[in-house]
Amino acid sequence: MSDAETAAIISLQCRLRQRLIDLGMAAGLPLENLSRHLAHISVLGRNFAEHTLPLFLTIAPDHNDSLASLSVSLKCDLDEIRDALTDVEPDLLALMQLLNKH
């Protein structure tokens, strides 16, 4: 992960944390996990949409080595997004319960 991506995650995490507090989520592990995971998912998705997919769409079909290499990157990016989605699920359920009881 690049320094810019890390900075984007940290910035977004702070904003998400405050928003969750404003919505009534108590301080604790679910709050911290949810803000961290949502920020991570957002940055991963943006990176995939702005860099990986456009590259895939623009590499000429006759550049087999580049496409083969990029296919590995596609898989790695998607695996990382999947893992982040799996990680956020329990804490997202806590948020859903909080917001649906009002």
C-alpha positions, 0 to 999 in steps of 0.5 A: 500500500502506498503512502498516499493510500495509507494517508487516505485511509487514516483521514477517512477513518477519522471522519468515519469514527466521528460519524459513528460516534455522532450516530450513537455508537459507543467507543470500543472495538466495534467502533474502531474496527468499523471505521478502519475497515470501511476506510480500507474498503473505500480506498481499496475499491477506489484504487481498483476502479481508478488504476487496476481496471483502467489498466486492464482496459487499455493494455493491448491484447498482444501484450500477453506478459503484461496482461498475465501479470495484471491478471495476478494483480486483479486477483490480489486486489479482489482478494484483499477487498473480499478479505476486508469485506469479511472482516467488517461484517460482524461490526457492520451488523452491530451498526445495523442493530444500533441504527435499526433500534431507533 
